[in-house]
Amino acid sequence: MSLRSIQQWFDAYGESHQHPTNKLIHWICVPTIYFCVVALLWSIPSPFAHTWLATGWVAKVAVVLVGLFYLRLSLSIMLGMLAFSIGCLAIASWLDLNAPWPLWAISLGLFVLAWIGQFYGHKVEGKKPSFMDDLQFLMIGPAWLMGFVYRRLGIRY
């Protein structure tokens, strides 16, 4: 089994993300879905009272594992995704404490709406989502967007 480079992943992902409307939808929906997954994981009750894992323990462990996935592809992409993930953890924590509705309910609603948006974008594109060929593309989508940010800022990945 050969490992793809980060650029090979981005190129393959980009093949089904050419239409401007689909790209715009992805800029909104992919980060939303990523956040929702983090927030849903944050919502899982913790058996670790009085430790740093007292809240959001599953989300924190998942962020570490996701970081390892990205590290295998690119240190700089991993660092960017780690920063984004920490932001998602912070927002989930804040919403968990301050939102008028349960975090899981907010996250689930946004998750469903964002996936509807994603599938609409692919209908406009006329191509099926990449993850239908390889589930790893679910992890490549957020990094693909990070790659655009990096290129704009002149950061190598």
LINURNOR-V571522 format. One record per pair of residues at least 4 apart in sequence whose ideal C-beta (glycine too) atoms are under 7 Angstrom apart, sorted by the first residue. I is the first residue (numbers start at 1). GAP is how many residues later the second one is. Records with the same first field share a line. If there is no record, write none. Layout:
# LINURNOR-V571522
I->GAP / GAP
This chain:
# LINURNOR-V571522
4->4 / 5
6->4 / 67 / 68 / 71 / 151
7->4
8->4
9->4 / 64 / 131
10->4 / 134 / 137
12->118
13->4 / 117 / 124 / 127 / 128 / 131
14->130
16->109 / 111 / 112 / 113 / 114
17->5 / 6 / 9 / 108
18->107
19->4 / 105 / 106
20->4
21->4 / 100 / 103
22->4 / 99 / 100 / 102 / 103
23->4
24->4
25->4 / 92 / 93 / 95 / 96
26->4 / 95 / 115
27->118
28->4 / 89
29->4 / 85 / 88 / 89
30->4 / 111 / 112 / 115
31->4 / 111
32->4 / 78 / 82
33->4 / 78 / 81 / 82
34->4 / 54 / 108
35->4 / 53 / 56
36->4 / 71 / 74 / 75 / 78
37->4
38->4 / 21 / 47 / 50 / 51 / 54
39->4 / 53 / 56 / 64 / 68
40->64 / 67 / 68
41->17 / 18 / 21
42->14 / 17 / 50 / 54 / 61
43->60 / 61 / 64
44->14
46->7 / 8 / 9 / 11
48->5 / 6 / 9
49->5
50->4
53->4 / 7
55->38
56->4 / 33 / 36 / 37
57->4
58->4
59->4 / 30 / 33
60->4 / 29
61->4
62->4
63->4 / 22 / 26
64->4
65->4
66->4 / 19 / 73
67->4 / 11 / 14 / 15
68->4
69->70
70->4 / 7 / 8 / 11 / 73
71->4 / 7
73->4
74->4 / 83
75->4
76->4 / 74 / 79 / 80 / 81
77->4 / 66 / 69 / 70 / 80
78->4
79->4
80->4 / 66 / 70
81->4 / 61 / 62 / 65
82->4
83->4
84->4
85->4
86->4
87->4
88->4
89->4
90->4
91->4
92->4 / 11
93->4
94->4
95->4 / 8 / 11
96->7
99->4 / 7
101->4 / 5
103->4
104->4
105->4
106->4
107->4
108->4
109->4
110->4
111->4
112->4
113->4
114->4
115->4
116->4
117->4
118->4 / 11
119->4
120->4
121->4
122->5 / 6 / 7
128->4
130->7
131->4 / 6 / 7
136->4
137->4
139->4
140->4
142->4
143->4
145->4
146->4
147->4 / 10
148->4
149->4
150->5 / 7
